[in-house]
Amino acid sequence: MNRIIIVGGGIIGVASSYFLGKAGFQVILLEREPTLGSLTTAASLQAVRAQFTDPVNIAMMKESLDFYEQFRQRLDLPPEHDIGFHQQGYLFITSEEDAAARMKERVAYQRAHGLPDVDYLEGDELRRRFPYLAPEVRAATFRQRDGWLSAHEALLGFRQAARRCNVDFRTRTEVLELLQRGERITGVVTPAGKLEADAVVLAAGPFTGRLARTAEVELPLDPVRRHRVVIGAHELIPHDGAMTIDEDTGAHWRPEGPGAALAWAEPEDPSPPQRHVSPDPNFTFRVMEGVYRLNPFWLDVAETLRRDNIFLHAGQYTVTPDHNPIIGPVAERPGLWVISGFSGHGVMATPASARLLADLMSGNVDLDGNPFALTRASLYDGSGEQMVI
C-alpha cells in the first residue's frame, strides 16, 4: 500500500494527510469545498480537554493536548504561527448533592488513570477561584491544562507540514462514489473522472456514511445538528474565566476574545448530512437561559446585548452509538478506511487520532489492539463515553 486518497479536508483529514505523508505514503486529499475546513471544523467550539472517564479517551486527549502545547515545534512551523491555545481550564459545575458526590468519585478515578492535575473544588476555594459562579453551585471539577484554541490556525499548520511531505491537496473536487473491483475499494469517482489508489480514507465528517453506502457499507454514524452562539465584545463577561459547563443541564460557555462562545448539546434527531446547516433562531435565548442558571452575570449581559453583537451558527456532529470515533479499516471492503464519528470531540482528538490512523495503516500498531475499531463491542451496545461536551 503506497498511494492513499483522503476524502475530506476538515482538520481531521488534513492532520491525517500530514501523519500519513510523514510515514512515507503518497497522499492525495480531496475536498469538495473551495477551502479546507470550511464546514464542520469552522462550526466547532474548538475546545480541548482530557477530563474523560474512559481511560482510552483520557490517553487520546492527553496525547492531543501535549501535541497542541508543542504545536510549532512538533510541526517545525515558524515562530509567528499561533494556534491561540488558551489553557484557562475546563470547569464542570453542579448544584446537585448527588452530582457533587459523583464528581468527587470521578476525580479520584481520573487521577488514578493518568490525570493527576484534576481538582475537586467546593466551598470557599471554589468561590475564590471562580467568583462569577452562583451561590447554588455545590461543587466543581477543574483542570487548568484544558482549554480552547483556533482550529483554523491548527488546520493551516497541519497543511503547511503536510505540504513538506508532498501531500497533494485538491479543493473543489467532489467525490461522487467509491470505486470498486470486486470487494476491494480501488479509488474514487469524481466529476472529472476516476482516481485510483491503494487505499481510500473517509474523513468526510457528516458525509462519511453517505459515501460508504456507495460501496454498500453501512456505518453506525448519525449527523446531528449542534449550535454555537458567539457574543462580541462585552465588558461584563469575565474574560479570564474557564470553559464552564453546567453538568446538570449541559449548557456551557467560554471566553472568546473580548466576548464569549456559548453552546448546548440539546437533544435532536439525526438529520441528513448538510453543507450549510440552518440554525434555530430561538437557540440564542435558550442557551443564555441555560448558562444563566449557575452563572448569574449572564442575565446582566443579556439585558445589555445588542442584536448586532450576537452571531449564531450551526453545524453537525457525526455521532456514534458509544460517542467514540471509528478509526481503522472496513473489513468487508479491503482498501477502505474510516476516521470519523468523533461525536463533538474532533478538534480535541485530532493529533492523536490522525497519528493512530497512520500507525495502523503503516502496521506500526496492531489492528487487534485498536480501541476505536469498527468491530468493537461498545459501538453496538452504546457502552462508551457519554459526556459529549
JOHUTA-V391276 format. One record per pair of residues at least 24 apart in sequence whose C-alpha atoms are under 6 Angstrom apart, sorted by the first residue. I is the first residue (numbers start at 1). J is the second residue. D is the distance in Angstrom with one decimal. If there is no record, write none. Layout:
i = (I I)
j = (J J)
d = (D D)
//
This chain:
i = (1 2 3 3 3 4 4 4 4 5 5 6 6 7 7 7 8 8 9 9 10 10 10 11 12 13 15 15 16 18 19 19 20 21 22 27 28 28 29 30 30 31 31 32 32 32 32 33 34 34 40 43 46 46 46 47 47 48 48 48 48 49 60 61 63 64 64 64 75 83 83 83 83 84 84 85 85 86 86 87 87 87 88 88 88 89 89 89 89 89 89 90 90 90 90 90 91 91 91 91 92 92 92 92 93 93 93 93 94 94 94 94 94 95 95 95 100 118 118 133 133 134 134 177 183 184 184 184 185 185 199 199 200 201 201 202 203 203 205 206 206 207 220 221 221 222 222 222 223 223 223 223 223 223 224 224 224 224 225 225 226 226 226 227 227 228 228 228 229 229 229 229 230 230 230 231 231 231 231 232 232 233 233 234 251 251 252 277 277 279 317 317 318 319 321 321 322 322 322 322 322 323 326 326 326 327 327 328)
j = (198 26 27 197 198 197 198 199 200 29 200 200 201 202 203 204 203 204 36 37 36 37 41 155 350 203 158 354 354 162 355 358 358 165 165 167 167 168 169 170 173 171 173 171 172 173 174 172 171 172 315 315 148 149 151 147 148 146 147 148 348 146 352 349 352 349 351 352 161 149 150 153 154 149 150 148 149 147 148 145 146 147 144 147 242 143 144 145 146 147 242 142 143 146 242 243 141 142 243 244 140 141 245 247 139 140 246 247 137 138 139 247 248 136 137 138 139 142 143 294 295 294 295 214 333 333 334 335 335 336 335 336 336 337 338 338 339 340 340 273 318 273 320 319 320 270 318 319 270 271 273 316 317 318 270 271 316 317 315 316 314 315 316 313 314 262 263 313 261 262 311 312 260 261 311 259 260 309 310 259 309 258 259 259 290 291 291 314 315 314 343 344 343 343 379 382 378 379 382 383 384 385 372 373 374 372 373 373)
d = (5.3 6.0 6.0 5.2 5.3 5.6 6.0 5.0 5.8 5.8 4.8 5.9 4.7 5.1 5.5 5.9 4.9 4.3 5.1 5.8 5.9 4.1 5.8 5.1 5.6 5.3 5.4 5.9 4.5 4.2 5.8 5.8 5.1 5.1 5.8 5.1 5.9 4.7 4.9 5.0 5.8 4.6 5.5 5.8 4.6 4.6 4.3 5.1 5.5 5.1 5.8 5.4 5.6 5.8 5.9 5.8 4.0 5.8 5.4 5.4 4.5 4.5 5.7 5.7 5.8 5.8 5.0 5.1 5.9 5.9 5.2 5.1 5.6 5.0 5.6 5.8 4.3 5.5 5.4 5.2 5.5 4.4 5.8 5.4 5.1 5.3 4.0 5.7 4.5 4.8 5.0 5.6 5.7 5.5 5.6 4.7 5.7 4.7 5.9 4.8 5.3 5.3 4.8 5.9 6.0 4.3 5.2 5.7 5.5 5.9 5.8 5.7 5.9 5.5 4.5 5.0 5.5 5.7 4.7 5.9 5.0 4.9 5.6 5.5 5.5 5.3 4.8 5.9 5.0 5.8 4.4 5.9 5.2 4.6 5.4 4.8 5.2 5.7 5.8 5.2 5.2 5.7 5.9 5.5 5.1 5.7 5.5 5.1 5.4 5.7 6.0 5.7 5.6 4.5 4.7 5.8 5.2 5.2 5.7 4.4 5.6 5.5 5.6 5.8 4.3 5.8 4.9 5.2 5.6 5.1 5.6 4.6 5.8 4.4 5.1 5.2 5.1 5.9 5.0 4.6 5.1 4.5 4.3 5.5 5.4 5.5 6.0 5.6 5.5 5.1 5.4 5.4 5.2 4.2 5.6 4.9 5.9 5.2 4.3 5.7 4.3 5.9 5.3 5.9 5.7 5.4 5.8 5.6)
//
